[in-house]
Amino acid sequence: MTDQPDIRFESRPLRRVTAAERKRLRALTAGGTDSHLLTILRERPPYVRCFLAWHDDVIVGWSLARWFAPFKDSPRNAHISVFVDPDWRRQGLGRRLIGQAVDFVVAHRLTAWVYAGNADQLAFARGCECPTSIVTTPFPLR
């Protein structure tokens, strides 16, 4: 990745992602009415951490970890999702973003789950070096 332009990574709760940033994330993220990422952006649930990859002042990829209770209530699982701008794929950004989300989840003693609904997603998930459990049925939207 020596020819890769500078990428800056940052992490913050979803509710601290600005409206302009959410607009970019929606535009960046493929999916229809059943899209897990788009549903989370729309509903903004409280237990979501976002991991953003920036090139200059543009978000070129993102991932998230979503869990379902405050840490004091000892939740067990977290859903991990990722999306990278098609022009920025095959440069390792998706794996780095997944790794950041999984590191966060593991640090909070949760099990990371990723959804792999097609062969490409399954190959990507299996190629990630971070510890994840893989499901082939979509995450529930509610």
DSSP file (Angstrom, degrees, kcal/mol; ACC not computed):
  #  RESIDUE AA STRUCTURE BP1 BP2  ACC     N-H-->O    O-->H-N    N-H-->O    O-->H-N    TCO  KAPPA ALPHA  PHI   PSI    X-CA   Y-CA   Z-CA
    1    1 A M    >         0   0    0      0, 0.0     3,-1.1     0, 0.0    90,-0.0   0.000 360.0 360.0 360.0  30.2    0.0    0.0    0.0
    2    2 A T  T 3   +     0   0    0      1,-0.2     0, 0.0     0, 0.0     0, 0.0   0.776 360.0  50.9 -69.8 -24.5    2.9    2.4   -0.6
    3    3 A D  T 3  S+     0   0    0      2,-0.0    -1,-0.2     0, 0.0     0, 0.0   0.456  84.3 116.1 -89.0  -0.6    1.0    4.2   -3.3
    4    4 A Q    <   -     0   0    0     -3,-1.1     3,-0.1     1,-0.1    87,-0.0  -0.496  68.7-120.9 -72.9 131.9   -2.1    4.7   -1.1
    5    5 A P        -     0   0    0      0, 0.0     2,-0.1     0, 0.0    -1,-0.1  -0.189  48.0 -71.4 -62.6 164.1   -2.9    8.3   -0.3
    6    6 A D        -     0   0    0      1,-0.0     2,-0.4    49,-0.0    50,-0.4  -0.381  52.3-166.2 -61.1 128.7   -3.0    9.4    3.3
    7    7 A I        -     0   0    0     48,-0.1     2,-0.5    -2,-0.1    48,-0.2  -0.972   4.7-156.5-118.2 132.9   -6.0    8.0    5.1
    8    8 A R  E     -A   54   0A   0     46,-2.6    46,-3.4    -2,-0.4     2,-0.4  -0.926   8.7-157.4-109.9 133.1   -7.1    9.3    8.5
    9    9 A F  E     +A   53   0A   0     -2,-0.5     2,-0.3    44,-0.2    44,-0.2  -0.861  15.2 170.0-109.8 143.6   -9.1    7.1   10.8
   10   10 A E  E     -A   52   0A   0     42,-2.0    42,-3.1    -2,-0.4     2,-0.4  -0.983  15.7-153.3-147.5 160.8  -11.4    8.2   13.6
   11   11 A S  E     +A   51   0A   0     -2,-0.3    40,-0.2    40,-0.2    -2,-0.0  -0.992  23.8 144.4-136.8 139.6  -13.9    6.6   15.9
   12   12 A R  E     -A   50   0A   0     38,-2.0    38,-3.2    -2,-0.4     5,-0.1  -0.976  52.3 -76.4-164.1 162.4  -16.9    8.0   17.7
   13   13 A P  E >   -A   49   0A   0      0, 0.0     3,-2.1     0, 0.0     4,-0.3  -0.321  44.2-118.6 -60.6 147.2  -20.5    7.2   18.8
   14   14 A L  G >  S+     0   0    0     34,-2.2     3,-2.1     1,-0.3    35,-0.1   0.877 113.3  61.9 -54.6 -39.7  -23.0    7.3   16.0
   15   15 A R  G 3  S+     0   0    0     33,-0.3    -1,-0.3     1,-0.3    34,-0.1   0.588 100.9  54.4 -69.2  -6.8  -24.9   10.1   17.8
   16   16 A R  G <  S+     0   0    0     -3,-2.1     2,-0.5     2,-0.1    -1,-0.3   0.356  81.1 106.2-103.8   3.2  -21.8   12.3   17.5
   17   17 A V  S <  S-     0   0    0     -3,-2.1     5,-0.0    -4,-0.3    -3,-0.0  -0.720  77.2-119.5 -79.4 128.5  -21.6   11.9   13.8
   18   18 A T     >  -     0   0    0     -2,-0.5     4,-2.7     1,-0.1     5,-0.2  -0.138  16.8-110.2 -69.4 164.3  -22.7   15.2   12.2
   19   19 A A  H  > S+     0   0    0      1,-0.2     4,-2.2     2,-0.2     5,-0.1   0.899 120.5  51.0 -60.7 -41.4  -25.7   15.5    9.9
   20   20 A A  H  > S+     0   0    0      2,-0.2     4,-1.8     1,-0.2    -1,-0.2   0.896 110.9  48.4 -64.0 -39.9  -23.4   16.3    7.0
   21   21 A E  H  > S+     0   0    0      2,-0.2     4,-2.5     1,-0.2    -2,-0.2   0.909 110.1  51.3 -66.7 -41.6  -21.3   13.2    7.8
   22   22 A R  H  X S+     0   0    0     -4,-2.7     4,-2.6     1,-0.2    -2,-0.2   0.888 107.4  54.2 -61.5 -38.4  -24.4   11.0    8.0
   23   23 A K  H  X S+     0   0    0     -4,-2.2     4,-2.2     2,-0.2    -1,-0.2   0.918 109.7  46.9 -61.3 -43.2  -25.5   12.3    4.6
   24   24 A R  H  X S+     0   0    0     -4,-1.8     4,-2.4     2,-0.2    -2,-0.2   0.904 111.1  51.9 -64.5 -41.2  -22.2   11.3    3.2
   25   25 A L  H  X S+     0   0    0     -4,-2.5     4,-1.7     2,-0.2    -2,-0.2   0.906 109.9  49.0 -63.2 -41.4  -22.5    7.8    4.8
   26   26 A R  H  < S+     0   0    0     -4,-2.6    -1,-0.2     1,-0.2    -2,-0.2   0.928 113.5  46.3 -62.5 -44.6  -26.0    7.4    3.4
   27   27 A A  H  < S+     0   0    0     -4,-2.2    -2,-0.2     1,-0.2    -1,-0.2   0.851 114.8  48.3 -65.6 -34.4  -24.7    8.3   -0.1
   28   28 A L  H  < S+     0   0    0     -4,-2.4     2,-0.5    -5,-0.2    -1,-0.2   0.789  96.9  83.2 -74.6 -29.8  -21.7    6.1    0.2
   29   29 A T     <  -     0   0    0     -4,-1.7     2,-0.1    -5,-0.2    54,-0.1  -0.665  68.9-145.7 -91.7 122.5  -23.6    3.0    1.4
   30   30 A A        +     0   0    0     -2,-0.5     2,-0.2     7,-0.0     8,-0.2  -0.479  47.2  94.0 -76.8 152.5  -25.3    0.7   -1.1
   31   31 A G        -     0   0    0     -2,-0.1     2,-0.1     6,-0.1    -2,-0.0  -0.604  52.6-123.0 143.2 160.0  -28.5   -1.0   -0.1
   32   32 A G    >   -     0   0    0     -2,-0.2     3,-1.8     0, 0.0     6,-0.1  -0.057  65.0 -50.4-108.2-149.2  -32.3   -0.8   -0.2
   33   33 A T  T 3  S+     0   0    0      1,-0.3    -2,-0.0    -2,-0.1     0, 0.0   0.690 134.4  54.3 -66.7 -17.9  -35.0   -0.9    2.4
   34   34 A D  T 3  S+     0   0    0      4,-0.0     2,-0.4     5,-0.0    -1,-0.3   0.286  76.6 130.3 -98.0  11.0  -33.4   -3.9    4.0
   35   35 A S    <>  -     0   0    0     -3,-1.8     4,-2.1     1,-0.2     5,-0.2  -0.511  46.9-156.8 -70.8 121.4  -30.0   -2.4    4.5
   36   36 A H  H  > S+     0   0    0     -2,-0.4     4,-2.2     2,-0.2     5,-0.2   0.925  93.2  48.3 -61.7 -47.0  -28.7   -2.8    8.0
   37   37 A L  H  > S+     0   0    0      1,-0.2     4,-2.3     2,-0.2    -1,-0.2   0.920 112.4  47.3 -63.0 -44.8  -26.3    0.2    7.7
   38   38 A L  H  > S+     0   0    0      1,-0.2     4,-2.1     2,-0.2    -1,-0.2   0.876 110.6  52.8 -67.2 -35.7  -28.9    2.5    6.3
   39   39 A T  H  X S+     0   0    0     -4,-2.1     4,-2.9     2,-0.2     5,-0.3   0.924 109.6  48.7 -63.3 -43.7  -31.5    1.5    8.9
   40   40 A I  H  X S+     0   0    0     -4,-2.2     4,-2.6     1,-0.2    -2,-0.2   0.910 110.6  50.9 -63.7 -41.5  -29.0    2.3   11.7
   41   41 A L  H  < S+     0   0    0     -4,-2.3    -1,-0.2     1,-0.2    -2,-0.2   0.898 114.6  44.4 -61.3 -39.4  -28.2    5.7   10.1
   42   42 A R  H  < S+     0   0    0     -4,-2.1    -2,-0.2    -5,-0.2    -1,-0.2   0.923 122.3  35.0 -71.3 -44.7  -31.9    6.5    9.9
   43   43 A E  H  < S-     0   0    0     -4,-2.9    -2,-0.2    -5,-0.2    -3,-0.2   0.733  86.1-154.8 -87.2 -23.2  -32.8    5.3   13.4
   44   44 A R     <  -     0   0    0     -4,-2.6    -3,-0.1    -5,-0.3    -4,-0.1   0.921  15.2-158.8  49.3  58.1  -29.6    6.3   15.2
   45   45 A P        -     0   0    0      0, 0.0     3,-0.3     0, 0.0   -30,-0.2  -0.223  21.6-115.6 -63.5 160.0  -29.8    3.7   18.1
   46   46 A P  S    S+     0   0    0      0, 0.0     2,-1.0     0, 0.0   -31,-0.2   0.773 101.0  62.0 -72.9 -27.3  -27.9    4.6   21.2
   47   47 A Y  S    S+     0   0    0     20,-0.3    20,-2.1   -34,-0.1     2,-0.4  -0.536  75.3 113.8-106.3  69.0  -25.3    1.7   21.3
   48   48 A V  E     - B   0  66A   0     -2,-1.0   -34,-2.2    -3,-0.3     2,-0.5  -0.998  42.4-164.9-139.1 131.6  -23.4    2.2   18.0
   49   49 A R  E     -AB  13  65A   0     16,-2.4    16,-2.2    -2,-0.4     2,-0.3  -0.976  14.1-152.2-115.9 129.9  -19.8    3.1   17.5
   50   50 A C  E     -AB  12  64A   0    -38,-3.2   -38,-2.0    -2,-0.5     2,-0.5  -0.766   6.4-159.9-103.4 147.5  -18.7    4.3   14.1
   51   51 A F  E     -AB  11  63A   0     12,-2.7    12,-2.3    -2,-0.3     2,-0.4  -0.987  17.1-164.2-126.9 117.0  -15.2    4.0   12.6
   52   52 A L  E     -AB  10  62A   0    -42,-3.1   -42,-2.0    -2,-0.5     2,-0.5  -0.843  14.1-155.6-112.9 138.5  -14.6    6.4    9.7
   53   53 A A  E     -AB   9  61A   0      8,-2.8     7,-2.9    -2,-0.4     8,-1.2  -0.962  20.4-168.1-110.6 121.6  -11.8    6.4    7.0
   54   54 A W  E     -AB   8  59A   0    -46,-3.4   -46,-2.6    -2,-0.5     2,-0.5  -0.879  19.5-167.2-112.4 138.8  -11.1    9.9    5.6
   55   55 A H  E >  S- B   0  58A   0      3,-2.8     3,-2.1    -2,-0.4     2,-0.3  -0.987  77.9 -44.5-118.3 117.7   -9.1   11.0    2.6
   56   56 A D  T 3  S-     0   0    0     -2,-0.5   -48,-0.1   -50,-0.4    -2,-0.0  -0.474 125.3 -26.2  55.0-119.7   -8.6   14.7    2.9
   57   57 A D  T 3  S+     0   0    0     -2,-0.3     2,-0.4    -3,-0.1    -1,-0.3   0.083 120.3  93.7-110.1  24.3  -12.1   15.9    3.9
   58   58 A V  E <  S-B   55   0A   0     -3,-2.1    -3,-2.8   -34,-0.0     2,-0.5  -0.959  72.2-129.9-121.3 131.8  -14.1   13.0    2.3
   59   59 A I  E     +B   54   0A   0     -2,-0.4    -5,-0.3    -5,-0.2     3,-0.1  -0.687  28.1 174.5 -76.6 123.6  -15.3    9.9    4.1
   60   60 A V  E     +     0   0A   0     -7,-2.9    25,-2.9    -2,-0.5     2,-0.3   0.477  63.2   2.8-110.7  -6.7  -14.2    7.0    1.8
   61   61 A G  E     -BC  53  84A   0     -8,-1.2    -8,-2.8    23,-0.3    -1,-0.3  -0.964  60.1-175.7-170.1 158.9  -15.2    4.1    4.1
   62   62 A W  E     -BC  52  83A   0     21,-2.8    21,-2.7    -2,-0.3     2,-0.3  -0.994   5.4-170.9-158.7 155.7  -16.8    3.3    7.4
   63   63 A S  E     -BC  51  82A   0    -12,-2.3   -12,-2.7    -2,-0.3     2,-0.3  -0.911  10.4-159.3-138.4 169.5  -17.7    0.5    9.7
   64   64 A L  E     -BC  50  81A   0     17,-2.2    17,-1.7    -2,-0.3     2,-0.4  -0.991  13.9-147.2-148.8 157.3  -19.7    0.2   12.8
   65   65 A A  E     -BC  49  80A   0    -16,-2.2   -16,-2.4    -2,-0.3     2,-0.5  -0.998  19.6-170.9-121.9 129.3  -20.3   -1.9   15.9
   66   66 A R  E     +BC  48  79A   0     13,-2.4    13,-2.8    -2,-0.4     2,-0.2  -0.986   7.9 172.6-125.1 126.3  -23.8   -2.2   17.3
   67   67 A W        -     0   0    0    -20,-2.1   -20,-0.3    -2,-0.5    11,-0.1  -0.720  29.3-130.3-123.4 177.3  -24.7   -3.8   20.6
   68   68 A F  S    S+     0   0    0      9,-0.5    10,-0.1    -2,-0.2   -20,-0.0   0.274  75.0  29.2-124.2  11.8  -28.0   -3.8   22.4
   69   69 A A  S    S-     0   0    0    -22,-0.1    -1,-0.1   -23,-0.0     5,-0.1  -0.975  89.8 -79.5-160.6 158.9  -27.6   -2.8   26.0
   70   70 A P    >   -     0   0    0      0, 0.0     3,-1.9     0, 0.0     4,-0.1  -0.289  45.8-113.7 -59.5 151.4  -25.3   -0.6   28.1
   71   71 A F  G >  S+     0   0    0      1,-0.3     3,-1.9     2,-0.2     0, 0.0   0.826 116.0  65.0 -58.2 -31.9  -22.0   -2.2   28.9
   72   72 A K  G 3  S+     0   0    0      1,-0.3    -1,-0.3     2,-0.1     0, 0.0   0.741  97.4  56.6 -63.4 -21.2  -23.0   -2.2   32.6
   73   73 A D  G <  S-     0   0    0     -3,-1.9    -1,-0.3     0, 0.0    -2,-0.2   0.296 112.4-123.0 -91.9   8.6  -25.7   -4.7   31.6
   74   74 A S    <   -     0   0    0     -3,-1.9    -3,-0.2    -4,-0.1    -2,-0.1   0.924  30.5-162.7  53.1  59.2  -23.2   -7.1   30.1
   75   75 A P        -     0   0    0      0, 0.0    -1,-0.1     0, 0.0     3,-0.1  -0.325   5.3-153.6 -62.7 158.2  -24.4   -7.4   26.5
   76   76 A R        +     0   0    0      1,-0.1    35,-2.7    34,-0.1     2,-0.3   0.751  61.9  39.4-107.3 -29.6  -22.9  -10.4   24.8
   77   77 A N  E     - d   0 111A   0     33,-0.3    -9,-0.5    35,-0.0     2,-0.3  -0.843  51.3-166.2-128.6 157.4  -22.9   -9.7   21.0
   78   78 A A  E     - d   0 112A   0     33,-2.3    35,-2.6    -2,-0.3     2,-0.4  -0.995  20.7-131.9-141.1 138.5  -22.3   -6.9   18.6
   79   79 A H  E     -Cd  66 113A   0    -13,-2.8   -13,-2.4    -2,-0.3     2,-0.4  -0.759  22.1-159.1 -86.9 133.3  -23.1   -6.6   14.9
   80   80 A I  E     +Cd  65 114A   0     33,-3.1    35,-0.6    -2,-0.4     2,-0.3  -0.952  14.8 172.3-115.0 132.4  -20.2   -5.4   12.8
   81   81 A S  E     -C   64   0A   0    -17,-1.7   -17,-2.2    -2,-0.4     2,-0.3  -0.955   7.1-172.1-136.7 156.5  -20.8   -3.9    9.3
   82   82 A V  E     -C   63   0A   0     -2,-0.3     2,-0.3   -19,-0.2   -19,-0.2  -0.994   8.1-177.7-147.6 149.2  -18.5   -2.1    6.8
   83   83 A F  E     -C   62   0A   0    -21,-2.7   -21,-2.8    -2,-0.3     2,-0.4  -0.954   5.7-170.6-148.5 133.9  -18.8   -0.2    3.6
   84   84 A V  E     -C   61   0A   0     -2,-0.3   -23,-0.3   -23,-0.2     5,-0.1  -0.979  37.3-100.6-124.7 136.3  -16.0    1.2    1.4
   85   85 A D    >   -     0   0    0    -25,-2.9     3,-2.6    -2,-0.4     4,-0.4  -0.279  34.9-123.2 -49.4 131.4  -16.4    3.5   -1.6
   86   86 A P  G >  S+     0   0    0      0, 0.0     3,-1.0     0, 0.0    -1,-0.2   0.818 111.9  58.0 -52.6 -32.5  -16.1    1.3   -4.7
   87   87 A D  G 3  S+     0   0    0      1,-0.2    -2,-0.1   -27,-0.0   -27,-0.0   0.644 108.8  46.5 -71.4 -13.0  -13.2    3.5   -5.9
   88   88 A W  G <  S+     0   0    0     -3,-2.6     3,-0.5   -28,-0.2     5,-0.4   0.284  87.5 116.3-112.0   7.9  -11.3    2.8   -2.7
   89   89 A R    <   +     0   0    0     -3,-1.0    -4,-0.0    -4,-0.4   -28,-0.0  -0.284  61.1  37.3 -76.9 164.6  -11.7   -1.0   -2.5
   90   90 A R  S    S+     0   0    0      1,-0.1    -1,-0.2    -2,-0.0    -3,-0.0   0.759  90.4  96.6  66.4  28.7   -9.0   -3.6   -2.7
   91   91 A Q  S    S-     0   0    0     -3,-0.5    -2,-0.1   -90,-0.0    -1,-0.1   0.289 102.5-101.0-123.8   4.4   -6.6   -1.3   -0.7
   92   92 A G  S  > S+     0   0    0      3,-0.0     4,-2.1    -4,-0.0     5,-0.2   0.446  87.6 120.6  92.3  -0.3   -7.1   -2.9    2.7
   93   93 A L  H  > S+     0   0    0     -5,-0.4     4,-2.8     1,-0.2     5,-0.2   0.924  73.6  51.4 -64.6 -43.9   -9.5   -0.2    4.1
   94   94 A G  H  > S+     0   0    0      1,-0.2     4,-2.7     2,-0.2     5,-0.2   0.914 111.3  47.4 -59.8 -44.1  -12.4   -2.6    4.7
   95   95 A R  H  > S+     0   0    0      2,-0.2     4,-2.6     1,-0.2    -1,-0.2   0.897 112.8  49.0 -65.6 -39.6  -10.2   -5.0    6.7
   96   96 A R  H  X S+     0   0    0     -4,-2.1     4,-2.2     2,-0.2    -2,-0.2   0.918 112.9  47.6 -65.3 -41.8   -8.7   -2.1    8.7
   97   97 A L  H  X S+     0   0    0     -4,-2.8     4,-2.1     2,-0.2    -2,-0.2   0.905 113.0  47.7 -66.8 -41.4  -12.2   -0.7    9.5
   98   98 A I  H  X S+     0   0    0     -4,-2.7     4,-2.9    -5,-0.2     5,-0.2   0.927 110.7  53.4 -62.5 -43.8  -13.5   -4.2   10.4
   99   99 A G  H  X S+     0   0    0     -4,-2.6     4,-2.7     1,-0.2    -2,-0.2   0.892 107.7  49.9 -58.8 -41.4  -10.4   -4.6   12.6
  100  100 A Q  H  X S+     0   0    0     -4,-2.2     4,-2.0     2,-0.2    -1,-0.2   0.918 112.8  46.7 -64.2 -43.2  -11.0   -1.4   14.4
  101  101 A A  H  X S+     0   0    0     -4,-2.1     4,-2.3     2,-0.2    -2,-0.2   0.922 114.0  47.5 -65.2 -43.6  -14.7   -2.3   15.1
  102  102 A V  H  X S+     0   0    0     -4,-2.9     4,-3.1     2,-0.2     5,-0.3   0.910 109.0  54.0 -65.8 -41.7  -13.7   -5.8   16.3
  103  103 A D  H  X S+     0   0    0     -4,-2.7     4,-2.2    -5,-0.2    -1,-0.2   0.919 110.3  47.9 -57.2 -43.0  -11.0   -4.4   18.5
  104  104 A F  H  X S+     0   0    0     -4,-2.0     4,-0.9     2,-0.2    -2,-0.2   0.935 113.7  46.8 -61.3 -47.3  -13.5   -2.1   20.2
  105  105 A V  H ><>S+     0   0    0     -4,-2.3     5,-2.2     1,-0.2     3,-0.8   0.928 113.2  47.6 -62.9 -47.6  -16.0   -5.0   20.6
  106  106 A V  H ><5S+     0   0    0     -4,-3.1     3,-2.1     1,-0.3    -1,-0.2   0.883 105.8  59.0 -63.4 -38.6  -13.5   -7.4   22.0
  107  107 A A  H 3<5S+     0   0    0     -4,-2.2    -1,-0.3    -5,-0.3    -2,-0.2   0.769 107.2  48.4 -61.4 -24.1  -12.2   -4.7   24.4
  108  108 A H  T <<5S-     0   0    0     -4,-0.9    -1,-0.3    -3,-0.8    -2,-0.2   0.139 120.8-110.3-102.4  18.2  -15.7   -4.6   25.8
  109  109 A R  T < 5S+     0   0    0     -3,-2.1     2,-0.3     1,-0.2    -3,-0.2   0.815  73.1 135.7  60.3  36.4  -15.9   -8.4   26.1
  110  110 A L      < -     0   0    0     -5,-2.2     2,-0.5    -6,-0.1   -33,-0.3  -0.747  57.6-117.1-108.1 159.7  -18.5   -8.8   23.3
  111  111 A T  E     -d   77   0A   0    -35,-2.7   -33,-2.3    -2,-0.3     2,-0.4  -0.861  29.1-133.9 -95.1 128.1  -18.6  -11.3   20.5
  112  112 A A  E     -d   78   0A   0     -2,-0.5    21,-2.9    19,-0.4     2,-0.4  -0.696  21.7-169.7 -85.8 130.0  -18.3   -9.7   17.0
  113  113 A W  E     -de  79 133A   0    -35,-2.6   -33,-3.1    -2,-0.4     2,-0.4  -0.971   2.0-170.1-119.5 133.2  -20.8  -10.9   14.4
  114  114 A V  E     -de  80 134A   0     19,-2.8    21,-2.7    -2,-0.4     2,-0.5  -0.935  18.8-130.7-120.1 148.9  -20.6  -10.1   10.7
  115  115 A Y  E     - e   0 135A   0    -35,-0.6     2,-0.4    -2,-0.4    21,-0.2  -0.840  21.4-180.0 -97.7 130.5  -23.2  -10.8    8.0
  116  116 A A        +     0   0    0     19,-3.0     6,-0.0    -2,-0.5    -2,-0.0  -0.837   9.3 165.6-130.7  94.1  -22.0  -12.4    4.8
  117  117 A G        +     0   0    0     -2,-0.4     2,-0.3    20,-0.0    -1,-0.1   0.575  63.4  31.6 -90.0 -10.6  -25.0  -12.8    2.5
  118  118 A N  S  > S-     0   0    0      1,-0.1     4,-2.5     0, 0.0     5,-0.2  -0.883  90.9 -96.0-140.1 174.2  -23.2  -13.6   -0.7
  119  119 A A  H  > S+     0   0    0     -2,-0.3     4,-2.6     1,-0.2     5,-0.2   0.871 120.6  51.1 -61.5 -39.9  -20.0  -15.3   -1.8
  120  120 A D  H  > S+     0   0    0      2,-0.2     4,-2.4     1,-0.2    -1,-0.2   0.929 112.2  46.5 -64.6 -44.2  -18.0  -12.0   -2.1
  121  121 A Q  H  > S+     0   0    0      2,-0.2     4,-2.8     1,-0.2    -2,-0.2   0.898 112.8  50.6 -63.8 -39.8  -19.0  -11.0    1.5
  122  122 A L  H  X S+     0   0    0     -4,-2.5     4,-2.5     2,-0.2    -2,-0.2   0.922 110.7  48.1 -64.9 -44.0  -18.2  -14.4    2.8
  123  123 A A  H  X S+     0   0    0     -4,-2.6     4,-1.5     2,-0.2    -2,-0.2   0.911 113.1  48.9 -62.2 -42.2  -14.8  -14.4    1.2
  124  124 A F  H  X S+     0   0    0     -4,-2.4     4,-0.8     2,-0.2     3,-0.3   0.952 112.5  47.1 -61.4 -50.0  -14.1  -11.0    2.6
  125  125 A A  H >< S+     0   0    0     -4,-2.8     3,-0.7     1,-0.2    -2,-0.2   0.897 112.9  48.7 -61.3 -41.4  -15.2  -11.9    6.1
  126  126 A R  H 3< S+     0   0    0     -4,-2.5    -1,-0.2     1,-0.2    -2,-0.2   0.789 107.9  56.7 -68.7 -26.4  -13.2  -15.1    6.1
  127  127 A G  H 3< S+     0   0    0     -4,-1.5     2,-0.2    -3,-0.3    -1,-0.2   0.617  83.9  99.6 -80.6 -13.1  -10.1  -13.1    4.9
  128  128 A C    <<  -     0   0    0     -4,-0.8     4,-0.2    -3,-0.7   -32,-0.0  -0.552  66.1-148.7 -74.3 138.1  -10.2  -10.8    7.8
  129  129 A E        +     0   0    0     -2,-0.2    -1,-0.1     2,-0.1    -4,-0.0   0.551  67.3  97.4 -85.1  -7.7   -7.7  -11.7   10.5
  130  130 A C  S    S-     0   0    0    -35,-0.1     2,-0.8     1,-0.1    -2,-0.1  -0.489  88.5 -95.9 -84.3 154.7   -9.8  -10.4   13.4
  131  131 A P        +     0   0    0      0, 0.0   -19,-0.4     0, 0.0     2,-0.3  -0.560  61.2 150.5 -76.2 108.9  -11.9  -12.8   15.5
  132  132 A T        -     0   0    0     -2,-0.8     2,-0.4    -4,-0.2   -19,-0.2  -0.953  42.5-133.2-133.9 155.2  -15.5  -12.7   14.1
  133  133 A S  E     -e  113   0A   0    -21,-2.9   -19,-2.8    -2,-0.3     2,-0.4  -0.894  28.6-143.1-101.5 140.7  -18.4  -15.0   13.9
  134  134 A I  E     -e  114   0A   0     -2,-0.4     2,-0.3   -21,-0.2   -19,-0.2  -0.893  16.2-173.4-113.1 132.7  -20.1  -15.1   10.5
  135  135 A V  E     -e  115   0A   0    -21,-2.7   -19,-3.0    -2,-0.4     4,-0.1  -0.907  16.7-157.4-118.6 152.1  -23.8  -15.4    9.8
  136  136 A T  S    S+     0   0    0     -2,-0.3   -21,-0.1   -21,-0.2    -1,-0.1   0.335  73.8  78.3-111.0   4.9  -25.4  -15.8    6.4
  137  137 A T  S    S-     0   0    0      1,-0.1   -21,-0.1     3,-0.0    -2,-0.1  -0.918  93.3 -97.6-109.4 143.0  -28.9  -14.5    7.3
  138  138 A P        -     0   0    0      0, 0.0    -2,-0.1     0, 0.0     3,-0.1  -0.138  38.7-103.3 -59.0 150.2  -29.3  -10.7    7.6
  139  139 A F        -     0   0    0      1,-0.1     2,-0.1    -4,-0.1   -24,-0.0  -0.463  47.1 -98.9 -64.4 143.2  -29.2   -9.0   10.9
  140  140 A P        -     0   0    0      0, 0.0    -1,-0.1     0, 0.0    -3,-0.0  -0.427  23.7-142.6 -64.8 141.3  -32.7   -8.1   12.1
  141  141 A L              0   0    0      1,-0.2    -2,-0.0    -2,-0.1  -106,-0.0   0.718 360.0 360.0 -78.9 -20.8  -33.6   -4.5   11.4
  142  142 A R              0   0    0      0, 0.0    -1,-0.2     0, 0.0    -3,-0.0   0.340 360.0 360.0-132.0 360.0  -35.5   -4.1   14.7
